[in-house]
Amino acid sequence: MKNRKLPLFLATLLLAMLLAVSPVIASDDGGVIRVNGDALITVTPDQCIIILGVETINTDAAVAMTENAEIMNRVIAALKSLDLNEEQIRTGIYSVHSQSNFFWQMDIGDETQYRVYNSLTVTLNDLEMIGQVIDIAILAGANQVQSIQMGVKDSEAVMLQALRAATIQARTKAEVIASAAGVEITGIRSINEDWSSFSPSTQMFQAESVMMDVARGFGVSTPIIPNDIQIFGRVSVEFTF
């Protein structure tokens, strides 16, 4: 009877030793592969926003404001002559500030002057009109072109396109990792949009050069070449296996 119990005892002892030295893997959720997916999409702009400005300076605030209003009215009338509607022409910034002439013209002294600034935001869907708009605005009296911003009308659609591409990339990366590890993806534990961005292309513009051309009687339209727009999307995904 004792001899029969000995093999059973030895087998039990061996199993206990194996359990003691071998790792035991157990998880309710199974394994997880965490990856990020990135996508950068480049699209051609179909919209442009131009910031035009009129600045007047005078020792009399009322005179500076009147001069500014007269010039801006001419600019607006000139823009409307290009068949731009009121939705495309909006007031941006209007400000009146006092300033010491000392910082502007050293030979005049520190006499106080008043600076009046008024800007217009012009939205164009026809990018071929950019140069024409700038030229006619300056001819009408605008003396500042703050920026030219290229964009797309349906920015939400292209951002979603970037997120879709980022998600596909994340899936592809996870499948490569799973295949190399000899496992198979069974599902998604979590998926998050880390961030997405729409970066319109902004071009700074020097109005002085165009004003000089206008003064010289140059009739060539200001050339503006639109830059492409970049949209970036990123997602983080946890795949289970």
C-alpha positions as CSV (number, residue, x, y, z in Angstrom):
1,M,0.0,0.0,0.0
2,K,2.9,2.4,0.9
3,N,4.6,1.6,-2.4
4,R,1.4,2.5,-4.4
5,K,1.2,5.9,-2.7
6,L,4.9,6.8,-3.4
7,P,4.5,7.5,-7.2
8,L,1.4,9.6,-6.5
9,F,3.3,11.6,-3.9
10,L,6.2,12.1,-6.3
11,A,3.9,13.2,-9.1
12,T,2.2,15.8,-6.9
13,L,5.6,17.1,-5.6
14,L,6.8,17.4,-9.2
15,L,3.7,19.4,-10.3
16,A,4.1,21.7,-7.4
17,M,7.7,22.4,-8.3
18,L,6.8,23.1,-11.9
19,L,4.2,25.6,-10.9
20,A,6.6,27.3,-8.6
21,V,9.2,28.0,-11.3
22,S,6.9,28.6,-14.3
23,P,5.1,32.0,-14.9
24,V,1.3,31.9,-15.0
25,I,-0.3,34.4,-17.4
26,A,-3.9,35.3,-16.7
27,S,-5.9,38.3,-17.6
28,D,-9.6,39.0,-17.9
29,D,-9.0,41.4,-20.8
30,G,-6.4,39.4,-22.6
31,G,-3.3,41.0,-24.2
32,V,-3.3,44.6,-25.4
33,I,-1.4,46.3,-28.2
34,R,-1.2,50.1,-27.9
35,V,-0.4,52.2,-31.0
36,N,-0.8,55.7,-32.3
37,G,-1.9,56.5,-35.8
38,D,-0.8,59.7,-37.6
39,A,-1.9,61.2,-40.9
40,L,-0.9,64.3,-42.7
41,I,-3.2,65.4,-45.6
42,T,-2.3,68.1,-48.1
43,V,-5.1,69.8,-50.0
44,T,-5.4,72.6,-52.5
45,P,-7.0,75.8,-50.9
46,D,-10.4,76.9,-52.3
47,Q,-10.8,80.0,-50.1
48,C,-8.8,83.1,-49.2
49,I,-9.1,85.6,-46.4
50,I,-7.4,89.0,-46.9
51,I,-6.9,91.5,-44.1
52,L,-6.8,95.0,-45.4
53,G,-6.2,98.1,-43.3
54,V,-6.5,101.9,-43.4
55,E,-4.3,103.8,-40.9
56,T,-4.5,107.6,-40.4
57,I,-2.5,109.8,-38.0
58,N,-3.3,113.4,-37.0
59,T,-2.8,115.7,-34.0
60,D,-6.6,116.1,-34.0
61,A,-8.4,112.8,-33.2
62,A,-11.6,113.9,-35.0
63,V,-9.7,114.8,-38.2
64,A,-7.9,111.4,-38.1
65,M,-11.2,109.6,-37.7
66,T,-12.8,111.6,-40.5
67,E,-9.9,110.9,-42.9
68,N,-10.0,107.2,-42.0
69,A,-13.7,106.9,-42.6
70,E,-13.5,108.7,-46.0
71,I,-10.7,106.4,-47.2
72,M,-12.4,103.2,-45.9
73,N,-15.7,104.1,-47.6
74,R,-13.8,104.5,-50.9
75,V,-12.1,101.1,-50.3
76,I,-15.4,99.4,-49.6
77,A,-17.0,100.9,-52.7
78,A,-14.1,99.8,-54.8
79,L,-14.3,96.2,-53.5
80,K,-18.1,96.1,-54.1
81,S,-17.4,97.1,-57.7
82,L,-15.8,93.7,-58.1
83,D,-19.2,92.1,-57.3
84,L,-18.2,91.2,-53.7
85,N,-21.2,91.1,-51.4
86,E,-21.6,92.2,-47.8
87,E,-21.0,88.7,-46.5
88,Q,-17.5,88.8,-48.1
89,I,-16.6,92.2,-46.7
90,R,-16.5,92.5,-42.9
91,T,-15.0,95.0,-40.5
92,G,-12.2,93.5,-38.6
93,I,-10.6,95.8,-36.0
94,Y,-11.3,99.5,-35.4
95,S,-9.1,101.4,-32.9
96,V,-8.1,104.9,-31.9
97,H,-4.9,105.5,-29.9
98,S,-3.0,108.5,-28.7
99,Q,0.8,108.3,-29.2
100,S,3.8,110.5,-28.8
101,N,5.4,111.7,-32.0
102,F,8.8,111.2,-30.3
103,F,8.7,107.5,-31.1
104,W,7.8,108.1,-34.8
105,Q,9.5,111.3,-36.0
106,M,12.4,112.4,-33.9
107,D,12.6,115.9,-35.4
108,I,9.0,116.9,-34.4
109,G,9.3,116.4,-30.7
110,D,6.9,114.8,-28.4
111,E,3.6,116.3,-29.7
112,T,0.7,113.9,-29.1
113,Q,-0.9,112.5,-32.2
114,Y,-3.9,110.2,-32.7
115,R,-3.7,106.9,-34.6
116,V,-6.9,105.6,-36.1
117,Y,-6.8,102.1,-37.6
118,N,-9.7,100.3,-39.4
119,S,-9.4,96.9,-41.0
120,L,-11.5,94.8,-43.4
121,T,-11.7,91.1,-43.7
122,V,-12.3,90.1,-47.3
123,T,-13.3,86.5,-48.0
124,L,-12.8,85.2,-51.6
125,N,-13.9,81.9,-53.1
126,D,-12.2,82.7,-56.4
127,L,-8.5,82.7,-55.7
128,E,-7.7,84.3,-59.1
129,M,-9.1,87.5,-57.7
130,I,-6.6,87.9,-54.9
131,G,-4.2,90.2,-56.7
132,Q,-7.0,92.3,-58.2
133,V,-8.6,92.8,-54.8
134,I,-5.3,94.0,-53.3
135,D,-4.6,96.3,-56.1
136,I,-8.0,98.0,-56.2
137,A,-8.0,98.4,-52.4
138,I,-4.6,100.1,-52.4
139,L,-5.7,102.3,-55.3
140,A,-8.7,103.3,-53.3
141,G,-6.5,104.3,-50.3
142,A,-5.8,101.2,-48.2
143,N,-2.3,101.5,-46.9
144,Q,-1.9,98.1,-45.1
145,V,-2.3,94.5,-46.1
146,Q,-1.9,92.6,-42.9
147,S,-2.1,89.0,-44.2
148,I,-3.4,86.7,-46.9
149,Q,-4.7,83.4,-45.5
150,M,-5.4,80.4,-47.7
151,G,-7.9,77.8,-46.5
152,V,-10.6,75.4,-47.4
153,K,-14.4,76.1,-47.1
154,D,-15.2,72.7,-45.7
155,S,-12.4,72.3,-43.1
156,E,-14.4,69.8,-41.0
157,A,-14.5,67.3,-43.9
158,V,-10.8,67.3,-44.5
159,M,-10.1,67.0,-40.7
160,L,-12.4,63.9,-40.7
161,Q,-10.5,62.6,-43.7
162,A,-7.2,63.0,-41.7
163,L,-8.7,61.1,-38.7
164,R,-9.9,58.3,-40.9
165,A,-6.4,57.9,-42.4
166,A,-4.8,58.0,-39.0
167,T,-7.2,55.2,-37.7
168,I,-6.3,53.1,-40.7
169,Q,-2.6,53.5,-40.1
170,A,-3.1,52.6,-36.4
171,R,-4.9,49.4,-37.4
172,T,-2.1,48.5,-39.9
173,K,0.6,49.1,-37.3
174,A,-1.2,46.9,-34.8
175,E,-1.6,44.1,-37.3
176,V,2.1,44.2,-38.1
177,I,3.0,44.0,-34.4
178,A,0.5,41.2,-33.8
179,S,1.7,39.2,-36.7
180,A,5.4,39.5,-35.6
181,A,4.4,38.4,-32.1
182,G,2.4,35.4,-33.4
183,V,-0.9,36.5,-32.1
184,E,-4.2,37.6,-33.6
185,I,-6.1,40.8,-33.0
186,T,-9.6,40.1,-31.5
187,G,-11.0,43.6,-31.0
188,I,-10.5,47.2,-29.8
189,R,-10.4,48.0,-26.1
190,S,-10.3,51.8,-26.6
191,I,-9.8,54.4,-29.3
192,N,-9.3,58.1,-28.8
193,E,-8.7,61.2,-30.9
194,D,-5.5,62.6,-29.5
195,W,-5.7,65.7,-31.6
196,S,-6.3,67.1,-35.1
197,S,-5.3,70.3,-36.6
198,F,-6.1,72.5,-39.6
199,S,-3.3,74.8,-40.5
200,P,-4.3,77.4,-43.1
201,S,-1.4,79.0,-45.0
202,T,-0.8,82.6,-44.0
203,Q,1.3,84.8,-46.2
204,M,2.5,88.2,-44.9
205,F,2.3,90.9,-47.4
206,Q,4.1,94.2,-47.9
207,A,1.7,96.8,-49.1
208,E,4.5,99.4,-49.6
209,S,5.8,97.7,-52.7
210,V,2.4,97.6,-54.3
211,M,1.8,101.3,-53.3
212,M,5.0,102.2,-55.0
213,D,4.0,100.4,-58.2
214,V,0.6,102.1,-58.1
215,A,2.4,105.5,-57.7
216,R,4.6,104.7,-60.7
217,G,1.6,103.8,-62.8
218,F,2.3,100.1,-63.1
219,G,-0.8,98.2,-64.4
220,V,0.3,94.7,-63.7
221,S,-1.8,92.8,-61.1
222,T,-0.1,91.7,-57.9
223,P,0.9,88.0,-58.3
224,I,-0.2,85.7,-55.5
225,I,0.5,82.0,-55.7
226,P,-1.7,80.0,-53.2
227,N,0.1,77.5,-50.9
228,D,-1.2,74.0,-50.1
229,I,-3.0,73.4,-46.8
230,Q,-1.9,70.7,-44.4
231,I,-4.3,68.9,-42.1
232,F,-3.0,66.6,-39.4
233,G,-4.8,63.9,-37.4
234,R,-3.8,61.5,-34.6
235,V,-5.5,58.7,-32.8
236,S,-4.4,56.3,-30.0
237,V,-5.9,52.8,-30.1
238,E,-5.7,49.8,-27.8
239,F,-6.2,46.6,-29.7
240,T,-6.9,43.3,-27.8
241,F,-5.5,39.9,-28.7
